[in-house]
């Protein structure tokens, strides 16, 4: 379905990580809402994206590639290295140098809106998580990814971009059945479908209330623990897929 919104205020959105499982859903949602989309890929011939999507040869670790990829875009959604199996030296560098390159390119390329997909357990969210959750994250091998994702968050927070950070629970391939639980105040843990992450990332683009905010995103029917949670007030109404 196509939503009646002002999303067309964006001429084109760059998706970094758009060939990954979550990134592909972000691309799908952008297309569903009629938003021109560009994806940067190190192997465009293997991207296997709809032909309406512009795919450019680019590597986030190459500053010039990032600069070129941002030209003509007015917003960036970054969804980098979300799978724990990909944690290696390159992943760590992507979340340090790569995110710095993307943020710098967005600043110099005048793409002021930037949405970053991160994870629950990054930064100060680790402190309030119950011990059982920390044990689980260690057991499934997520902790190294959480540590490098912190560098991505730092890069965005240090810029003057209109940034939004989305911290998702452990991502699953399950279908989003209802509006995701998104909160700024309080604590919440649970599983997050990739579809819910994509939905919230795109919705955040047009919600000025999300600018310079770090939000938690969880599927409402997969919440495992909450404390003093207040649903976040988006400017844009939720539209089902």
C-alpha positions in Angstrom: 0.0 0.0 0.0 1.1 3.6 -0.5 0.7 6.1 2.3 -0.4 9.7 1.9 2.4 11.6 3.6 5.0 14.3 2.9 7.7 11.7 2.4 8.2 13.1 -1.1 9.9 16.1 0.6 13.0 13.8 0.3 14.3 13.7 -3.2 16.4 10.6 -2.6 17.5 8.6 0.5 20.8 6.7 0.6 20.7 3.4 2.4 24.1 2.1 3.6 23.8 -1.6 4.3 20.9 -1.8 1.9 21.9 -5.3 0.7 21.7 -6.9 4.2 18.5 -8.5 5.6 17.4 -5.5 7.5 18.6 -3.0 4.9 16.6 -4.7 2.2 13.4 -4.2 4.2 14.3 -0.5 4.6 14.6 -0.3 0.9 11.3 -2.1 0.4 9.6 0.3 2.8 11.1 3.4 1.1 9.8 2.2 -2.2 6.4 1.4 -0.8 6.1 5.0 0.2 7.3 6.3 -3.1 10.7 7.5 -1.9 13.5 7.5 -4.4 16.2 5.2 -3.0 20.0 4.7 -3.6 22.0 1.8 -2.2 25.8 1.7 -1.9 27.3 -1.7 -2.5 30.8 -3.2 -2.9 29.3 -5.6 -5.5 26.4 -3.9 -7.3 26.1 -6.8 -9.8 25.2 -9.1 -6.9 22.9 -6.7 -5.0 19.7 -8.3 -6.5 17.5 -5.3 -5.7 14.5 -4.1 -7.7 15.6 -2.2 -10.8 13.8 1.0 -9.5 16.5 1.2 -6.8 19.7 3.0 -7.8 22.8 0.9 -6.8 26.2 2.5 -6.8 29.6 0.9 -6.4 30.9 2.2 -3.1 32.7 1.0 0.0 32.0 2.8 3.4 35.7 2.4 4.2 36.6 4.7 1.2 35.9 8.3 2.0 35.6 9.3 -1.7 33.1 6.6 -2.3 30.9 7.9 0.6 31.1 11.4 -0.7 30.1 10.3 -4.2 27.2 8.1 -2.9 25.7 10.9 -0.9 25.6 13.4 -3.8 22.0 14.1 -4.7 20.6 12.6 -1.5 19.1 14.6 1.3 18.9 11.8 3.9 20.9 8.7 4.9 19.8 5.5 6.7 22.8 3.5 7.9 22.2 -0.2 8.8 25.7 -1.7 8.9 26.9 -5.2 9.8 24.0 -6.3 11.9 24.7 -10.0 11.8 26.8 -11.4 14.6 28.5 -13.9 12.2 30.1 -10.9 10.4 32.0 -9.7 13.4 35.6 -9.4 12.3 38.3 -6.8 11.8 36.4 -5.3 8.8 33.2 -5.0 10.9 35.0 -3.1 13.6 36.6 -0.8 11.0 33.2 -0.2 9.4 31.7 1.0 12.6 34.6 3.3 13.3 36.2 4.6 10.0 33.2 3.7 7.9 30.6 5.6 10.0 32.9 8.5 10.3 33.2 8.6 6.5 29.4 8.4 6.1 28.7 11.1 8.6 31.4 13.4 7.1 29.9 12.8 3.6 26.4 13.6 4.8 27.7 16.8 6.4 29.7 18.0 3.4 27.1 16.7 0.9 24.2 18.5 2.6 22.2 15.4 3.5 21.2 16.7 7.0 18.9 13.9 8.0 20.6 10.7 9.3 19.0 7.6 10.9 21.3 5.0 12.4 20.2 1.4 13.2 22.0 0.3 16.4 21.2 -2.3 19.1 19.9 -2.5 22.6 22.9 -3.1 24.9 25.0 -0.4 23.2 26.2 2.4 25.5 24.2 3.3 28.6 21.5 0.8 27.7 23.9 -2.0 28.9 23.8 -0.7 32.4 20.1 -1.2 33.1 19.7 -4.5 31.4 18.9 -7.4 33.7 21.6 -10.0 34.2 19.7 -12.6 32.3 19.7 -10.5 29.2 23.4 -9.8 29.5 24.1 -13.5 29.8 21.9 -14.2 26.7 23.8 -11.5 24.6 27.1 -13.1 25.6 25.8 -16.6 24.7 24.6 -15.6 21.2 27.8 -13.7 20.5 26.3 -10.2 20.3 28.6 -8.4 22.8 31.5 -7.7 20.3 29.0 -6.2 17.9 27.5 -4.0 20.6 31.0 -2.7 21.4 31.8 -1.6 17.9 28.3 -0.2 17.3 29.0 2.3 20.1 31.6 3.9 17.8 28.9 4.4 15.1 26.7 6.1 17.7 29.5 8.4 18.8 30.3 9.4 15.2 26.7 10.5 14.6 26.3 12.2 18.0 29.5 14.2 17.5 28.2 15.7 14.2 25.7 18.6 13.6 23.4 16.3 11.6 19.7 15.9 12.5 20.4 12.4 13.6 18.2 9.6 15.1 19.6 6.4 16.7 17.4 3.3 16.9 18.4 0.7 19.3 16.7 -2.6 18.4 16.4 -5.8 20.4 17.8 -9.0 19.0 16.6 -8.9 15.4 14.4 -11.7 14.0 12.9 -12.5 10.7 9.4 -12.7 12.1 6.6 -10.5 10.7 5.7 -7.2 12.3 2.1 -7.7 13.4 1.3 -4.3 14.8 2.8 -0.9 15.5 6.3 -1.4 17.1 6.9 -0.3 20.6 9.2 2.7 20.4 10.3 4.4 23.6 12.7 7.1 24.8 11.7 7.1 28.4 11.8 3.9 30.5 13.5 0.6 29.8 12.3 -2.2 27.6 13.7 -5.5 26.3 12.5 -8.0 23.8 12.9 -9.2 20.3 12.6 -6.9 17.3 11.6 -8.1 13.8 13.7 -6.6 11.0 10.5 -5.4 9.5 9.8 -3.3 12.7 13.3 -1.8 12.5 12.8 -0.9 8.8 9.4 0.6 9.6 10.7 2.7 12.4 13.8 3.9 10.5 11.7 5.2 7.6 9.0 6.6 9.8 11.7 8.5 11.7 12.7 10.4 8.6 9.6 12.6 8.7 9.2 12.8 12.5 10.9 15.9 13.7 10.3 14.7 17.2 12.9 11.9 16.7 15.8 14.3 15.8 18.8 14.0 18.1 17.0 11.2 20.0 18.1 7.6 20.9 15.1 5.4 20.8 14.4 1.8 21.7 12.5 -0.4 19.2 10.8 -3.7 20.1 7.9 -5.7 18.6 4.9 -5.2 20.9 4.1 -8.9 20.9 7.7 -9.8 21.7 8.3 -7.6 24.7 9.9 -9.6 27.5 10.5 -6.9 30.2 9.5 -3.3 30.7 10.1 -0.6 33.3 8.4 2.8 33.3 8.0 2.7 29.5 6.3 5.6 27.8 5.5 5.2 24.1 7.3 7.8 22.0 5.1 10.5 20.3 5.9 10.4 16.6 4.8 13.3 14.4 4.0 10.9 11.7 1.1 8.4 12.2 1.9 4.7 11.9 0.9 3.1 8.6 0.7 -0.7 8.4 2.6 -2.5 5.7 
